[in-house]
């Protein structure tokens, strides 16, 4: 099926630009295909060309040689948005279906397509069931191959001198914590306790803890927090008297027989972090969510009455991955339903009801709250449920705002590797990279990117 191509052949196959290593799937060109767009009543005739990188719906030209696109759809033209040129890695949803063709007694074989960047359209293969099956098979092979390593982006362009580990060498955790002032003068100490991942399997090997916490106490702290994700430092500033930002997962005290009860070692950790000053513990979840987790023994939340600690416990009202995913989906539906030149009251209502900008705004509100406390030389502990989605969003944005190093290109890469990758954000699952999305998929990182910008 796969043959090497020249740039000219690639353009002939429907690709507007040429990617190194891209190959045309010669036998998979599908003719007499009709594109169906939301809010457009007529179908657009064309063909499908495929490479191992993308598929492209090529609109059939009108008899006068002009584009076959309706005037209201010209923004989709390859010289503009290139709407119908879709890399396989961007495919989010593919669903085959049939319908009765109007007035013919025939059956239309259709495939609905939705992409991760809000493109929505359907492809009608009319009575050609085999063409429909071929297209779905292509999607299974190239859009959902079973993992990111099998996608074109991970296979193409690698020469004999390619250094695939180069990106991972940008971030040296030990050097980074030294840059943040974690030396012998600091109240915070760099620890190698997790070098073999025996303390927490989803944490990095190099961690920072209060200097007065023993190994035994840290082990008990890990047992108390969900998935052993105990409190550890993300950032501090010697210029602010070592004011610091800490992250973790929720505790597991629960109510009554369902939970583990209080943990003296964890409370000592909070006291050590406070350094006899006022401490903010920001539970990024809505209060009702935290209370429900505690009531059913699935987790817990801190109490402002913790002994010997001057502490405020606040709730960030950031919703979970399912709300974010639904908001993104509904926002995409609103965008997909817009026709060129129209922005009706219905459009604004659809945007508002998606709650997407509500979810974005509340992240920034929490970032500002954390920064305010750090600027006052106070220490802050943040967490959500597992501490690898909402927590990573908030901690990394605070670090970008508070530390100029992370506003450089190199530093921006470091903060992603540090707060997302090394602390266990599930990129493959959340972004559904190389496989079909599950109920655990959610655009957490996509939501974060414009906030970082």
Rosetta blueprint (number, residue, H / E / L):
1 X L
2 X E
3 X E
4 X E
5 X L
6 X L
7 X H
8 X H
9 X H
10 X H
11 X H
12 X H
13 X L
14 X L
15 X L
16 X L
17 X L
18 X L
19 X L
20 X L
21 X L
22 X L
23 X E
24 X E
25 X E
26 X H
27 X H
28 X H
29 X L
30 X E
31 X E
32 X E
33 X E
34 X E
35 X E
36 X E
37 X E
38 X L
39 X L
40 X L
41 X L
42 X L
43 X L
44 X E
45 X E
46 X E
47 X E
48 X E
49 X E
50 X E
51 X E
52 X L
53 X L
54 X E
55 X E
56 X E
57 X E
58 X E
59 X E
60 X L
61 X L
62 X L
63 X L
64 X L
65 X L
66 X L
67 X L
68 X L
69 X L
70 X L
71 X H
72 X H
73 X H
74 X H
75 X H
76 X H
77 X L
78 X L
79 X L
80 X L
81 X L
82 X L
83 X L
84 X L
85 X E
86 X E
87 X E
88 X H
89 X H
90 X H
91 X E
92 X E
93 X E
94 X E
95 X E
96 X E
97 X E
98 X E
99 X E
100 X E
101 X L
102 X L
103 X L
104 X L
105 X L
106 X L
107 X E
108 X E
109 X E
110 X E
111 X E
112 X E
113 X E
114 X E
115 X E
116 X L
117 X L
118 X L
119 X L
120 X E
121 X E
122 X E
123 X E
124 X E
125 X L
126 X L
127 X L
128 X L
129 X H
130 X H
131 X H
132 X H
133 X H
134 X H
135 X H
136 X H
137 X H
138 X H
139 X H
140 X H
141 X H
142 X H
143 X H
144 X L
145 X L
146 X L
147 X L
148 X H
149 X H
150 X H
151 X L
152 X H
153 X H
154 X H
155 X H
156 X L
157 X L
158 X L
159 X L
160 X L
161 X L
162 X L
163 X L
164 X L
165 X L
166 X H
167 X H
168 X H
169 X H
170 X H
171 X L
172 X L
173 X H
174 X H
175 X H
176 X H
177 X H
178 X H
179 X H
180 X L
181 X L
182 X L
183 X L
184 X L
185 X L
186 X L
187 X L
188 X E
189 X E
190 X E
191 X E
192 X L
193 X L
194 X L
195 X L
196 X L
197 X L
198 X L
199 X L
200 X L
201 X L
202 X L
203 X L
204 X L
205 X L
206 X L
207 X E
208 X E
209 X E
210 X E
211 X L
212 X L
213 X L
214 X L
215 X H
216 X H
217 X H
218 X H
219 X H
220 X H
221 X H
222 X H
223 X H
224 X H
225 X E
226 X H
227 X H
228 X H
229 X L
230 X L
231 X L
232 X E
233 X E
234 X E
235 X E
236 X E
237 X E
238 X H
239 X H
240 X H
241 X L
242 X L
243 X E
244 X E
245 X E
246 X E
247 X E
248 X E
249 X L
250 X L
251 X E
252 X L
253 X L
254 X L
255 X L
256 X H
257 X H
258 X H
259 X L
260 X L
261 X L
262 X L
263 X L
264 X H
265 X H
266 X H
267 X H
268 X H
269 X H
270 X H
271 X H
272 X H
273 X H
274 X H
275 X L
276 X L
277 X L
278 X L
279 X E
280 X E
281 X E
282 X E
283 X E
284 X L
285 X L
286 X L
287 X H
288 X H
289 X H
290 X H
291 X H
292 X H
293 X H
294 X H
295 X H
296 X L
297 X L
298 X L
299 X L
300 X L
301 X L
302 X L
303 X L
304 X L
305 X L
306 X L
307 X L
308 X L
309 X L
310 X L
311 X E
312 X E
313 X E
314 X E
315 X E
316 X L
317 X L
318 X L
319 X L
320 X L
321 X H
322 X H
323 X H
324 X H
325 X H
326 X H
327 X H
328 X H
329 X H
330 X H
331 X H
332 X H
333 X H
334 X H
335 X H
336 X H
337 X L
338 X L
339 X L
340 X L
341 X L
342 X L
343 X L
344 X L
345 X H
346 X H
347 X H
348 X H
349 X H
350 X H
351 X H
352 X H
353 X H
354 X H
355 X L
356 X H
357 X H
358 X H
359 X H
360 X H
361 X H
362 X H
363 X H
364 X H
365 X H
366 X H
367 X H
368 X H
369 X H
370 X H
371 X H
372 X H
373 X H
374 X H
375 X H
376 X L
377 X L
378 X L
379 X E
380 X E
381 X E
382 X E
383 X E
384 X L
385 X L
386 X L
387 X L
388 X L
389 X L
390 X H
391 X H
392 X H
393 X H
394 X H
395 X H
396 X H
397 X H
398 X H
399 X H
400 X H
401 X H
402 X H
403 X L
404 X H
405 X H
406 X H
407 X H
408 X L
409 X H
410 X H
411 X H
412 X H
413 X H
414 X H
415 X H
416 X H
417 X H
418 X H
419 X H
420 X H
421 X H
422 X L
423 X L
424 X L
425 X L
426 X L
427 X H
428 X H
429 X H
430 X H
431 X H
432 X L
433 X L
434 X L
435 X L
436 X L
437 X L
438 X L
439 X L
440 X L
441 X L
442 X L
443 X L
444 X H
445 X H
446 X H
447 X H
448 X H
449 X H
450 X H
451 X H
452 X H
453 X L
